[in-house]
Amino acid sequence: MSVFVGILIGVHLLLCGVLIMFVLMHRGQGGGLSDMFGGGVGGGLQGSAVVERNLDRLTVVTAIFFAITNVLLVRLL
């Protein structure tokens, strides 16, 4: 196993953990962990919507990088 593949596996595992964390932070039917980071702070619904939108963006970007590392690992292994 080359050093590059080892680093790529490490990055892939890190992205896997971050992606799981972001998905769990999304609001479900009864709220979510994202409310803890701005849902109840002064802004009311606007603050919560901004947090959700940014969380959506972070989740999509993380998922794209996860997919790229997944394809690279399939090609290299």
LOBA-57781 format. One line per 2 residues: number of its first residue (from 1); their letters; for each residue x, y, z of N, C-alpha, C, CB. Coordinates in nm, 2 decimals. Last residue first. Glycine has a CB too. Layout:
NUM) a) X Y Z X Y Z X Y Z X Y Z | ...
This chain:
77) ll) -0.75 0.10 -0.56 -0.75 -0.03 -0.50 -0.81 -0.13 -0.59 -0.81 -0.03 -0.36 | -0.79 0.32 -0.72 -0.65 0.29 -0.68 -0.64 0.15 -0.62 -0.61 0.39 -0.58
75) rv) -1.07 0.34 -0.77 -0.98 0.33 -0.88 -0.84 0.28 -0.84 -0.97 0.47 -0.95 | -1.16 0.35 -0.51 -1.21 0.24 -0.59 -1.11 0.22 -0.71 -1.35 0.26 -0.64
73) ll) -1.05 0.59 -0.43 -1.01 0.47 -0.36 -1.05 0.35 -0.44 -1.07 0.46 -0.22 | -1.18 0.77 -0.60 -1.04 0.76 -0.61 -0.99 0.63 -0.54 -0.97 0.88 -0.54
71) vn) -1.45 0.74 -0.51 -1.41 0.70 -0.64 -1.26 0.68 -0.66 -1.46 0.81 -0.74 | -1.41 0.85 -0.24 -1.46 0.71 -0.26 -1.42 0.66 -0.40 -1.61 0.71 -0.24
69) ti) -1.33 1.11 -0.29 -1.24 1.01 -0.23 -1.28 0.87 -0.24 -1.22 1.05 -0.08 | -1.58 1.19 -0.40 -1.45 1.20 -0.48 -1.35 1.10 -0.42 -1.40 1.34 -0.48
67) af) -1.76 1.16 -0.19 -1.78 1.08 -0.31 -1.65 1.08 -0.40 -1.89 1.14 -0.40 | -1.65 1.35 -0.01 -1.66 1.21 0.03 -1.67 1.12 -0.10 -1.78 1.18 0.12
65) fi) -1.69 1.58 -0.15 -1.55 1.54 -0.12 -1.55 1.39 -0.08 -1.49 1.62 -0.02 | -1.97 1.58 -0.14 -1.90 1.58 -0.27 -1.76 1.53 -0.25 -1.91 1.72 -0.34
63) at) -2.02 1.59 0.13 -2.07 1.47 0.06 -2.00 1.46 -0.08 -2.22 1.48 0.04 | -1.92 1.85 0.19 -1.86 1.73 0.25 -1.90 1.60 0.17 -1.90 1.72 0.40
61) vv) -2.11 2.00 0.04 -1.97 2.01 0.01 -1.89 1.88 0.07 -1.90 2.14 0.06 | -2.35 1.93 0.18 -2.33 1.90 0.04 -2.19 1.90 0.00 -2.41 2.00 -0.05
59) tl) -2.29 2.03 0.44 -2.32 1.89 0.42 -2.30 1.85 0.27 -2.46 1.85 0.46 | -2.26 2.30 0.39 -2.15 2.22 0.44 -2.17 2.07 0.42 -2.13 2.25 0.59
57) rd) -2.53 2.36 0.31 -2.41 2.38 0.22 -2.29 2.30 0.26 -2.38 2.53 0.21 | -2.67 2.30 0.54 -2.70 2.23 0.42 -2.58 2.24 0.32 -2.83 2.28 0.35
55) ln) -2.57 2.49 0.71 -2.55 2.35 0.74 -2.57 2.26 0.62 -2.63 2.30 0.86 | -2.67 2.72 0.60 -2.52 2.70 0.60 -2.49 2.55 0.63 -2.46 2.79 0.70
53) re) -2.94 2.67 0.64 -2.89 2.69 0.50 -2.74 2.66 0.50 -2.92 2.83 0.45 | -2.95 2.66 0.92 -2.99 2.54 0.84 -2.93 2.55 0.70 -3.14 2.53 0.84
51) vv) -2.87 2.92 0.98 -2.79 2.81 1.03 -2.83 2.69 0.95 -2.82 2.79 1.18 | -3.08 3.06 0.86 -2.95 3.08 0.82 -2.86 2.97 0.86 -2.89 3.22 0.87
49) as) -3.30 2.97 1.02 -3.30 2.95 0.87 -3.16 2.96 0.82 -3.39 3.04 0.80 | -3.23 3.07 1.27 -3.24 2.93 1.25 -3.23 2.89 1.10 -3.37 2.88 1.31
47) gq) -3.25 3.35 1.22 -3.13 3.29 1.26 -3.12 3.14 1.24 -3.10 3.32 1.41 | -3.53 3.37 1.15 -3.43 3.40 1.06 -3.29 3.34 1.09 -3.41 3.56 1.05
45) lg) -3.68 3.30 1.38 -3.67 3.21 1.27 -3.57 3.24 1.17 -3.81 3.21 1.20 | -3.47 3.47 1.61 -3.59 3.40 1.58 -3.58 3.30 1.47 -3.71 3.49 1.56
43) gg) -3.25 3.61 1.68 -3.30 3.63 1.55 -3.43 3.55 1.52 -3.20 3.58 1.46 | -3.19 3.54 1.97 -3.23 3.67 1.92 -3.30 3.68 1.79 -3.13 3.76 1.92
41) vg) -3.13 3.22 1.94 -3.06 3.34 1.97 -3.12 3.46 1.90 -2.91 3.32 1.93 | -3.23 2.97 1.89 -3.29 3.05 1.99 -3.23 3.18 2.02 -3.31 2.97 2.11
39) gg) -3.06 2.87 1.68 -3.21 2.88 1.66 -3.28 2.96 1.76 -3.26 2.74 1.67 | -2.79 2.85 1.72 -2.84 2.97 1.67 -2.99 2.98 1.65 -2.78 3.00 1.54
37) fm) -2.72 2.59 1.79 -2.62 2.68 1.74 -2.68 2.80 1.68 -2.53 2.61 1.64 | -2.94 2.44 1.86 -2.85 2.47 1.97 -2.75 2.58 1.92 -2.78 2.34 2.01
35) ds) -3.05 2.38 1.62 -3.12 2.48 1.70 -3.02 2.53 1.81 -3.25 2.43 1.76 | -2.91 2.16 1.53 -2.88 2.29 1.47 -2.94 2.41 1.55 -2.92 2.30 1.33
33) lg) -3.01 1.94 1.64 -2.90 2.00 1.71 -2.86 2.13 1.65 -2.78 1.90 1.70 | -3.36 2.00 1.61 -3.24 1.93 1.58 -3.13 2.00 1.66 -3.21 1.92 1.44
31) gg) -3.72 1.94 1.57 -3.60 2.03 1.59 -3.48 1.95 1.57 -3.60 2.09 1.73 | -3.88 1.72 1.52 -3.90 1.79 1.64 -3.78 1.89 1.67 -3.91 1.70 1.75
29) qg) -3.81 1.63 1.27 -3.95 1.67 1.29 -3.96 1.75 1.42 -4.04 1.55 1.30 | -3.48 1.76 1.24 -3.58 1.66 1.21 -3.72 1.71 1.23 -3.56 1.53 1.30
27) rh) -3.21 1.94 1.13 -3.34 1.95 1.20 -3.43 1.83 1.15 -3.41 2.08 1.18 | -2.88 1.81 1.14 -3.00 1.86 1.07 -3.12 1.85 1.15 -3.02 1.79 0.94
25) ml) -2.69 1.67 1.27 -2.72 1.80 1.32 -2.84 1.86 1.25 -2.60 1.89 1.30 | -2.65 1.43 1.13 -2.72 1.43 1.26 -2.75 1.56 1.32 -2.63 1.35 1.36
23) vf) -2.51 1.53 0.92 -2.64 1.48 0.90 -2.72 1.47 1.03 -2.63 1.34 0.83 | -2.26 1.61 1.04 -2.35 1.71 0.98 -2.49 1.66 0.96 -2.29 1.75 0.85
21) mi) -2.17 1.36 1.13 -2.20 1.46 1.23 -2.29 1.57 1.17 -2.07 1.53 1.28 | -2.13 1.22 0.89 -2.23 1.17 0.99 -2.27 1.28 1.09 -2.17 1.05 1.06
19) lv) -1.93 1.39 0.78 -2.06 1.38 0.72 -2.16 1.32 0.81 -2.04 1.29 0.59 | -1.72 1.34 0.96 -1.78 1.47 0.95 -1.91 1.47 0.89 -1.68 1.57 0.88
17) gc) -1.67 1.06 0.91 -1.71 1.11 1.05 -1.78 1.25 1.04 -1.60 1.11 1.14 | -1.60 1.08 0.64 -1.71 1.00 0.68 -1.76 1.04 0.82 -1.66 0.85 0.69
15) ll) -1.37 1.24 0.65 -1.49 1.29 0.59 -1.61 1.21 0.62 -1.47 1.29 0.43 | -1.20 1.05 0.78 -1.23 1.18 0.84 -1.36 1.24 0.78 -1.11 1.28 0.83
13) lh) -1.19 0.85 0.59 -1.25 0.82 0.72 -1.29 0.95 0.79 -1.15 0.74 0.80 | -1.06 1.00 0.38 -1.19 0.94 0.36 -1.26 0.91 0.49 -1.18 0.81 0.27
11) vg) -0.81 1.05 0.50 -0.90 1.16 0.46 -1.04 1.11 0.44 -0.85 1.23 0.33 | -0.72 0.78 0.52 -0.74 0.87 0.64 -0.83 0.98 0.61 -0.60 0.92 0.68
9) il) -0.71 0.71 0.25 -0.80 0.64 0.34 -0.82 0.72 0.47 -0.74 0.50 0.38 | -0.51 0.89 0.16 -0.65 0.90 0.11 -0.75 0.83 0.20 -0.65 0.85 -0.03
7) ig) -0.29 0.79 0.30 -0.34 0.93 0.33 -0.48 0.94 0.28 -0.25 1.03 0.27 | -0.27 0.54 0.17 -0.29 0.55 0.32 -0.34 0.69 0.36 -0.16 0.52 0.39
5) vf) -0.22 0.62 -0.09 -0.35 0.55 -0.06 -0.37 0.55 0.09 -0.33 0.40 -0.10 | 0.03 0.74 -0.05 -0.08 0.82 -0.10 -0.22 0.75 -0.07 -0.07 0.84 -0.25
3) vs) 0.19 0.53 0.02 0.17 0.64 0.12 0.04 0.72 0.08 0.29 0.73 0.13 | 0.07 0.21 -0.09 0.15 0.33 -0.10 0.11 0.43 0.00 0.14 0.39 -0.24
1) m) 0.09 -0.12 0.00 0.00 0.00 0.00 0.09 0.12 0.00 -0.10 0.00 0.12
